[in-house]
Amino acid sequence: MRFTTARLCGGQALMAISVDILDIDIERAAKILEAEGCTIKQKDEMMLIYEWEGKEVTLYPQGKVMYLPQTDRAECISDATKLLEKLR
């Protein structure tokens, strides 16, 4: 997978943006993540927000993933790749 990244929230968050437009099923993603022990904070048709390893993660159906806090670009891309591969 290839990504671009964007720094958000005054540099405290990074978003990995998939070059390929994906169509992630948010309901299915929530079930998978809950089964792995993640706490779902918010879920609607536009996004899924959950807690993972001390970070707040926001997943969008198009394949965008935001991590807060996160400042390491390589780690952001690695984590997003693992997540999206699991959800495809």
Backbone as a ProteinNet text record, in pm:
[ID]
protein_1_A
[PRIMARY]
MRFTTARLCGGQALMAISVDILDIDIERAAKILEAEGCTIKQKDEMMLIYEWEGKEVTLYPQGKVMYLPQTDRAECISDATKLLEKLR
[TERTIARY]
83.4	0	87.7	38.1	110.2	23.8	93	23.8	90.4	10.5	62.8	26.5	88.2	55.1	24.9	-50.9	-82.6	-66	-3.4	13.5	-105.5	-170.4	-292.1	-281.4	-378.4	-391.4	-264.3	-214.6	-94.8	28.7	32.7	148.7	142.8	36	23.5	-34.2	-90.3	-152.4	-100.5	-102.8	-69.8	-182.9	-210.6	-309.5	-239.8	-259.3	-212.8	-328.2	-301.5	-404.1	-366.7	-447.4	-420.4	-426.5	-328.2	-327.2	-444.6	-474.1	-588.7	-712.4	-820.1	-944.4	-1004.4	-1027	-1081.8	-1228.1	-1293.5	-1432.1	-1442.5	-1399.6	-1398.3	-1539.6	-1585.1	-1713.6	-1694.8	-1745.9	-1725.6	-1786.8	-1903.4	-1967.1	-1879.2	-1832.2	-1745.5	-1615	-1557.2	-1432.1	-1450.7	-1563.3	-1589.4	-1595.5	-1659	-1668.7	-1530.7	-1449.9	-1315.3	-1232.2	-1236.2	-1155.9	-1204.3	-1334.7	-1387.7	-1343.6	-1344	-1301.2	-1154.8	-1076	-934.5	-913.2	-1021.8	-1010.3	-1005.8	-1026.5	-1027.5	-1159.2	-1152.5	-1271.9	-1322.3	-1443	-1504.2	-1560.4	-1517.4	-1565.3	-1679.6	-1672.4	-1776.9	-1780.3	-1901.5	-1915.2	-2037.1	-2017	-2128.3	-2086.5	-2165	-2131.9	-2009.1	-1965.1	-1853	-1719.8	-1721.6	-1595.6	-1615.2	-1503	-1497.7	-1382.4	-1411.6	-1307.8	-1294.3	-1169.3	-1145.6	-1011	-994.6	-869.4	-784.6	-655	-562.3	-422.4	-365.4	-228.9	-204.1	-296.9	-281.2	-305.2	-355.1	-382.1	-529.7	-576.3	-709.4	-692	-762.8	-751.8	-886	-880.5	-1000.5	-983.3	-1077.7	-1075.5	-1189.4	-1157.6	-1256.6	-1274.7	-1395	-1421.5	-1331	-1280.1	-1197.3	-1054.1	-1021.4	-886.8	-795.9	-850.5	-771.5	-772.8	-655.3	-644.6	-565.4	-626.9	-559.5	-525.1	-401	-352.8	-320.6	-374.6	-349.6	-319.1	-206.9	-94.8	-8.9	56.1	149.2	234.5	365.3	456.2	552.9	557.2	649.2	579.3	622.3	559.3	569.3	684.6	703.8	615	604.8	519.6	372.2	333.2	195.9	161.1	247.9	223.9	224.6	315.8	321.2	193.7	149.5	27.6	-94.8	-103.1	-217.4	-219	-102.9	-94.3	-146	-100.8	-145.1	-295.3	-347.1	-490	-571.5	-537.7	-617.2	-608.7	-493.2	-482.4	-573.8	-586.9	-672.8	-821	-857.5	-996.3	-1043	-954.8	-992	-1060.1
-118.3	0	124.4	224.4	351.9	458.2	548.7	652.4	787.1	891	1023.8	1048.2	1147.2	1177.2	1325.3	1356.3	1495	1511.5	1620.8	1652	1737.4	1699.1	1766	1803.6	1876.6	1910.7	1975.7	2073.7	2143.7	2056.8	1954.2	1865.6	1748.3	1736.1	1627.1	1499.5	1509.4	1393	1380	1257.1	1229.2	1149.2	1178.6	1102.7	1034.4	902.9	826.7	823.1	864.2	872.9	776.3	673	572.9	637.7	608.5	658.8	598.2	472.3	405.8	435.8	472.6	495.8	361.1	342.6	217	236.7	128.9	134.2	44	97.5	21.6	17	-100.3	-118.9	-87.3	25.8	72.3	-24.5	-78.3	-174	-297.3	-351.4	-470.1	-438	-321.6	-278.6	-269.3	-213.5	-200	-336.6	-433	-567.3	-632.4	-617.7	-675.1	-611.8	-478.5	-408	-434.8	-442.8	-477	-617.1	-710.8	-847.7	-853.1	-754.7	-746.9	-669.1	-620.6	-550.7	-399.6	-343.3	-197.4	-141.5	-23.6	43.2	139.5	117.7	205	327.5	446.1	569.9	632.9	621.1	679.6	603	586.5	515.1	570.2	606.5	642.5	608.3	646.5	608.1	679.8	786.3	865.8	835	776.7	750.7	655.4	599.1	512.6	563.7	593.9	641.5	537.8	496.2	396.1	419.4	355.6	362.6	241.5	266.1	158.4	197.3	117.5	137.6	280.7	335.1	469.7	582.3	548.7	650.1	649.2	765	772.4	757.7	663	635.5	666	742.3	770.8	707.2	620	548.6	599.9	632.8	680.8	575.3	562.3	458	464.5	581.2	596.3	544.7	499.9	448.6	548.7	653.7	749.1	703.5	714.9	675.4	783.8	841.7	944.2	887.8	913.4	870	993.4	996.8	1107.7	1049.3	1074.9	1149.2	1061.2	1124.8	1056.1	1160.8	1143.8	1235.4	1162.1	1029.4	949.7	904.6	961.1	934.3	787	725.3	584.7	493	520.4	440.2	456.1	577.4	604.1	520.8	520.7	445.5	295.2	248.8	106.6	62	140.5	105.6	108.2	207.3	217.5	101	61.4	-51.8	-179.1	-205.6	-325	-322.1	-206.6	-194.4	-218.2	-149.9	-159.6	-297.9	-362.4	-498.7	-593	-571	-652.5	-630.9	-511.2	-476.1	-495.2	-525.5	-541.5	-671.6
0	0	0	-67.6	-71.8	-4.9	66.4	141.2	121.6	137.9	165.6	312.2	373	511.9	526	629.2	662.3	812.2	851.7	992.4	1035.5	1145.7	1190.9	1338.5	1386.8	1529.3	1584	1512.9	1558.6	1562.5	1478.5	1471.6	1566.8	1643.6	1740.2	1679.7	1560.2	1495.5	1353.1	1304.2	1164.2	1102.8	976.5	902.7	785.9	776.1	660.8	561.8	439.7	336.5	224.9	208.4	105.6	-32.2	-114.6	-252.4	-329	-300.3	-361.4	-277.3	-342.3	-269.6	-232.9	-104.6	-54.8	-17.9	16.1	61.4	184.2	298.2	422.5	480.3	515.8	580.9	730	774.2	911	1012.6	985.1	1077.4	1096	986	990.7	1062.9	1033.5	1098.1	1249.4	1293.1	1436.7	1503.5	1439.5	1496.2	1508.3	1406.2	1408	1518.4	1528.4	1627.6	1769.9	1789.6	1922.1	1963.7	1869.4	1898.3	1939.6	1894.6	1931.4	2060.3	2121.1	2249	2241	2124.1	2110.5	2163.3	2222.7	2272.3	2165.7	2118	2017.5	2088.7	2046.2	2107.7	2029.3	1897	1811.6	1680.6	1628	1501.2	1429.3	1304	1216.9	1075.1	976.8	839	783.4	850.2	800.3	866.3	988.6	1058	1174.4	1217.4	1334.3	1419.4	1545.5	1636.9	1747.9	1772.3	1875.7	1942.9	2059.2	2134.7	2099.5	2074.2	2041	2087.9	2174.1	2224	2269.8	2345.8	2400.5	2301.7	2185.1	2082.8	2048.1	2005.2	1948	1796.8	1740.1	1596.7	1531.4	1423.4	1346	1208.7	1174.8	1047.3	960.8	836.7	740.7	632.2	576.7	476.5	353.3	318.5	198.9	218.7	340.8	365.9	433	489.9	567.6	712.7	778.3	918	991.6	1096.8	1175.8	1313.1	1356.8	1487.1	1570.5	1693.2	1785.7	1922.4	1982.7	1928.5	1837.4	1743.7	1654.4	1584.1	1589.7	1520.8	1428	1437.6	1356.2	1228	1116.5	986.3	946.4	965.3	926.9	1011.1	1139.9	1227.6	1189.7	1155.4	1112.6	989.1	891.6	768.4	795.5	878.7	913.2	983.7	1081.6	1155.3	1064	977	885.4	786.6	738.8	646.1	712.1	834.1	906.3	929.2	969.5	995.7	869.2	762.1	639.1	575.7	585.7	533.7	610.9	740.9	826	790.5	747.4	725.2	581.3	490.5	349.1	322.8
[MASK]
++++++++++++++++++++++++++++++++++++++++++++++++++++++++++++++++++++++++++++++++++++++++

